[in-house]
Amino acid sequence: MLCLFRNARLSPMFHFLASLISWGTVLYWLYFSFIHKSFLENVFAGKALMVDLLLGLPVVLVFAIVIYAFLYWSIKLLVILLFPHTIIHINTNLDEESDDFLDAAEMEHPKKSDDLSHKV
């Protein structure tokens, strides 16, 4: 299941809907934390403490990223489970590509460990 989750993309329609739902929720979270809880008003009025600025602001922004990722991946998982015919499989040959990359790198830069063994 993890391999299917990692090697699958959503169809363009589901990707658009998942992104729209995720971004909408993130924007609502930012609105709630900045406007509704009057964080910006307190910052501009000088009522915010240094702790609010140093700890509160980064936590609010990081939580927005967590909300987006959680919702997008949850929607992706639901689409894989409920509508498996709509996913686009990605053909990945990472093992072959990494072996080719390592072979090319070794040919380009040969190991110099043999030179050091003669000096000892």
Rosetta blueprint (number, residue, H / E / L):
1 M L
2 L H
3 C H
4 L H
5 F H
6 R H
7 N L
8 A E
9 R E
10 L L
11 S L
12 P H
13 M H
14 F H
15 H H
16 F H
17 L H
18 A H
19 S H
20 L H
21 I H
22 S H
23 W H
24 G H
25 T H
26 V H
27 L H
28 Y H
29 W H
30 L H
31 Y H
32 F H
33 S H
34 F H
35 I H
36 H H
37 K L
38 S L
39 F H
40 L H
41 E H
42 N H
43 V H
44 F H
45 A H
46 G L
47 K L
48 A L
49 L L
50 M H
51 V H
52 D H
53 L H
54 L H
55 L H
56 G H
57 L H
58 P H
59 V H
60 V H
61 L H
62 V H
63 F H
64 A H
65 I H
66 V H
67 I H
68 Y H
69 A H
70 F H
71 L H
72 Y H
73 W H
74 S H
75 I H
76 K H
77 L H
78 L H
79 V H
80 I H
81 L H
82 L H
83 F L
84 P H
85 H H
86 T H
87 I L
88 I E
89 H E
90 I L
91 N L
92 T L
93 N L
94 L H
95 D H
96 E H
97 E H
98 S H
99 D H
100 D H
101 F H
102 L H
103 D H
104 A H
105 A H
106 E H
107 M H
108 E H
109 H L
110 P L
111 K L
112 K L
113 S H
114 D H
115 D H
116 L H
117 S H
118 H H
119 K H
120 V L
